[in-house]
Amino acid sequence: MNVEFFPVSRLRRLAERVAKRLGLARVAGLSTGSVESAYARWAPVYDWVFTAPLVFGQRAAAREANRLSGELVEVGVGTGLSLPLYGENLTVTGIDLSKPMLERARERVRRKKLKNVATLRAMDASEMDFDAARFDIATVMYVMTVVPDPSAVLKELERVVKPGGTVIIVNHFAADKGLLALIERGLARFASTLGWDPLFRRETVLDNTSMELVREERLGPLGLFTMMVFRRQA
Ligand SMILES: C[S@@+](CC[C@H](N)C(=O)[O-])C[C@H]1O[C@@H](n2cnc3c(N)ncnc32)[C@H](O)[C@@H]1O
């Protein structure tokens, strides 16, 4: 007889049902429509929940971008938390799949009178409506783990960024060893509930791009996030 003293599977099923009702079901692997409805639910509370944990990566990416100048596209701009961090040497375009998230970003631009933000547009990062080589810089923060097809997004980044241009990706990547790796493996069974994949590997990015990785930096909090800076081959 199989006696389950600690009903993990039942708890997991319950957590998944609650997450589904709240629209927090796993984003990776879902359709574009599911991502849109999940972020429509996140939009009103997103800043409250995510400002503190995500600020390290946003600051690091903006600092990196601010060393350069020209046209920047922020892919998956969300509620625009990072928009006030860009310098006036950059003309910023933001895109996101979620209109409610973009509406918050527009409010932020109005409220903070951000003159360097040129456009915020609803657009799928895996099929961008921009000419090739349109931008000098692209920033992609906390997006790769939630898009249905990361390799398609990487191809589009290479297409829309000019030869010699810069692509800055900030994300959580699975640890190879140590306590963090153990925790991530434990969390992986709850991936659908968490809304992101704790086992998303940096190789998923590296193996799907021909851009040159010029720098990689671990970021806070607790080194959980990584910034990768790529240069598109001239
Ligand atoms: C975790 S949020 C990160 C938002 C923002 N980068 C930040 O740092 O706060 C992920 C964002 O990616 C957007 N997103 C997901 N899939 C997308 C896609 N295929 N194209 C464009 N945006 C997408 C979501 O709508 C959401 O706003």
The ligand as an SDF file (V2000), in Angstrom:
LIG
                    3D

 27 29  0  0  0  0  0  0  0  0999 V2000
    8.6360   39.6790  -15.5570 C   0  0  0  0  0  0  0  0  0  0  0  0
    8.0030   40.9520  -16.5930 S   0  0  0  0  0  0  0  0  0  0  0  0
    9.4250   42.0230  -16.7350 C   0  0  0  0  0  0  0  0  0  0  0  0
    9.0230   43.4380  -17.0680 C   0  0  0  0  0  0  0  0  0  0  0  0
   10.1720   44.4560  -17.0750 C   0  0  0  0  0  0  0  0  0  0  0  0
   11.2150   44.0660  -18.0080 N   0  0  0  0  0  0  0  0  0  0  0  0
   10.7450   44.6860  -15.7040 C   0  0  0  0  0  0  0  0  0  0  0  0
   11.9900   44.6290  -15.5410 O   0  0  0  0  0  0  0  0  0  0  0  0
    9.9720   44.9610  -14.7620 O   0  0  0  0  0  0  0  0  0  0  0  0
    7.9520   40.1670  -18.1610 C   0  0  0  0  0  0  0  0  0  0  0  0
    7.3150   41.0450  -19.2430 C   0  0  0  0  0  0  0  0  0  0  0  0
    7.5180   40.4040  -20.5060 O   0  0  0  0  0  0  0  0  0  0  0  0
    6.3530   40.5990  -21.2750 C   0  0  0  0  0  0  0  0  0  0  0  0
    6.3070   39.5810  -22.3310 N   0  0  0  0  0  0  0  0  0  0  0  0
    6.1130   38.2480  -22.1920 C   0  0  0  0  0  0  0  0  0  0  0  0
    6.1490   37.6410  -23.3880 N   0  0  0  0  0  0  0  0  0  0  0  0
    6.3780   38.6140  -24.3100 C   0  0  0  0  0  0  0  0  0  0  0  0
    6.5260   38.6190  -25.7280 C   0  0  0  0  0  0  0  0  0  0  0  0
    6.4640   37.5060  -26.4390 N   0  0  0  0  0  0  0  0  0  0  0  0
    6.7220   39.8060  -26.3340 N   0  0  0  0  0  0  0  0  0  0  0  0
    6.8100   40.9610  -25.6320 C   0  0  0  0  0  0  0  0  0  0  0  0
    6.6820   41.0020  -24.2850 N   0  0  0  0  0  0  0  0  0  0  0  0
    6.4720   39.8570  -23.6320 C   0  0  0  0  0  0  0  0  0  0  0  0
    5.2200   40.4860  -20.2700 C   0  0  0  0  0  0  0  0  0  0  0  0
    4.0150   41.0300  -20.7650 O   0  0  0  0  0  0  0  0  0  0  0  0
    5.8000   41.2450  -19.0850 C   0  0  0  0  0  0  0  0  0  0  0  0
    5.4850   42.6020  -19.1220 O   0  0  0  0  0  0  0  0  0  0  0  0
  1  2  1  0
  2  3  1  0
  2 10  1  0
  3  4  1  0
  4  5  1  0
  5  6  1  0
  5  7  1  0
  7  8  2  0
  7  9  1  0
 10 11  1  0
 11 12  1  0
 11 26  1  0
 12 13  1  0
 13 14  1  0
 13 24  1  0
 14 15  1  0
 14 23  1  0
 15 16  2  0
 16 17  1  0
 17 18  1  0
 17 23  2  0
 18 19  1  0
 18 20  2  0
 20 21  1  0
 21 22  2  0
 22 23  1  0
 24 25  1  0
 24 26  1  0
 26 27  1  0
M  CHG  2   2   1   9  -1
M  END
$$$$
